[in-house]
Amino acid sequence: MKWLINEVRSSIVSELAEYIEAFVEDNNHRRYHESSDNVTPADAYYGRASAIIKQRERIKRQTIEYRRLHHRKLAA
């Protein structure tokens, strides 16, 4: 009976460790954080944040310009 309790505890601990590892992976590498200018903590840590933000700004400017041109064509 004691071995069964130890086995259950072991499986629960290892399962919990897997869940924590998955959470940390998701939180640090996939989830954007508003307090970090909507980049992941990993991007901020490895110095990729400024390049990502510049790329987003460039895409935003291009999108706005495209929409202006499209609206002008429709208005003409």
N, C-alpha and C positions, 0 to 999 in steps of 0.2 A: 504494500500500500504506500509506503514512504517513497519508493521509487516512482510511483505514479504521480505523486504530488510534485516531486522534483522535476519530472518530465514536463508536467503542465506549466510549472513556473518558468522553466527554461524556454518553452515554446512561446509563452506570453511575452517574456522579455525580448526574445529575438524578433517577434512580430512587432512589438512596440519600437524596437530599434529601427526596423525597416520603415515603419510609418514616420518616425522622426527624421530619418535620412531623406525620405521622399519629400517631406515638408520643407526641410532646409534647402534641398535642391531646387524645389519649385520657388521658394521664397527668394533665393539668392540669384537664380539664373533665368527665371521665366517671368516672374511677377514684377511689373513696373511699379516703382515707388514714387508717389507724387512729391514727397519731400526731397527726392533726388532728381528733380526735373524729369520725371517719368522715364528713368532708365533703371535697369536692374542694379542691385548692389554690386554684382560681379563686374558689370560694365564700369561703374564708378571706381571700383577698386583697381581694375586693370588699366585705367586711364582711357577708356574708350568713350566716355560720356560726352566729351566736347565734340568729337567727330560725329557721334550719333545725333546730337542736338543740331549741329551745323547741317547735316544731311536732311533732317526733318524740316529745318527752316528753308532750305533750298527747294525741297519738294513742295512746301506750302506756298512759296512765292510762285513757282511754276504753275501750280494748280490755280491760284488766284488769277494769274495772267491768262491762263487758258479760259477760265470762266468769263473774264472780262471780254476777251476776244469773241467768245461764243455768244455772249449777250449782245455785243455790238452788231454781230452778224444778224441776229434775230431782230434787233431793233431797226436795222436798215431796210 
